[in-house]
């Protein structure tokens, strides 16, 4: 008797979940699409703002940006520790 009761409860929960998901799925999808639209709009505005603030160059103009020469040249030359290997016969 307990097994039949448990199976019926599981089936009942399944169908209740199925009915509720059909009722609330359109609202959830609308909410998700609204949030994604806001996110895309925010990214688009940030991109447009970056384009407005970026320096404007004429077509065909060559621009060379140089890095400032750092005084810590020792740190860039020291990449790692040298390990000497010996052959074993």
VENQUISUL-V5421 format. One record per backbone hydrogen bond with DSSP energy under -0.5 kcal/mol. CO is the residue of the C=O (numbers start at 1). NH is the residue of the N-H. If there is no record, write none. Layout:
co=(CO;CO)
nh=(NH;NH)
This chain:
co=(1;2;3;4;5;6;7;8;9;10;11;12;13;14;15;16;17;18;19;20;21;24;25;26;27;28;29;30;31;32;33;34;35;36;37;38;39;40;41;42;43;44;45;46;47;48;49;50;58;63;64;71;72;73;74;77;83)
nh=(5;6;7;8;9;10;11;12;13;14;15;16;17;18;19;20;21;22;23;24;25;28;29;30;31;32;33;34;35;36;37;38;39;40;41;42;43;44;45;46;47;48;49;50;51;52;53;54;61;65;66;73;76;77;78;79;85)
